[in-house]
């Protein structure tokens, strides 16, 4: 597989033209706070079990990205220990048993440096993989994500993680407005609510791909594991001039 070549991935609403060297895998908020009991997700009244089905397919996709030496980025939602970056409205919203910053079984809820803020061990970042700490739901708001992607020549994103309709969706919308093409593999994103998960995916691919494309990790892996580049990035650039 030549990462400079462009490959067609079967996706909705139509095929995604994938140039691996220009495409980062952006894994959103696969943190203990969302995927393990005792964290922020459960504090909001949610069952974390539905999110955990995303772990295995994310592991496979991450392994493929690493095997090909492609760009991987991770994000974490969390706040400063002094809460100075936490809007009071966000702290109070949800009316959970514990609020952001309160002490729970995984340390202080949604606070950087606490056990709950860590990415789950199954998807632990390598030292070479940037981790974006974000105070909001979107990964572009108040972070250096866009600058890093631009400096790395990234134009496309495969966005995975949790939750589909909250941080994944906000990030895809932000990325779309900044000119990135986003592909979301449906098995690698998860929600506490199956209906909102389905609606989130439907919104991304509606109206001819208003925010991006939806596919499945196996379809991406089948391209990464094959050797049939359709046309090179150079020839594609010439075509689009
Ligand atoms: N509550 C919920 O569904 N999600 C979040 O609060 N953050 C993320 O989606 N990461």
Boltz pocket constraint, residues with backbone or C-beta under 6 A from the ligand:
constraints:
  - pocket:
      binder: B
      contacts: [[A, 28], [A, 29], [A, 34], [A, 41], [A, 44], [A, 77], [A, 137], [A, 162], [A, 163], [A, 164], [A, 166], [A, 167], [A, 168], [A, 192]]
      max_distance: 6.0
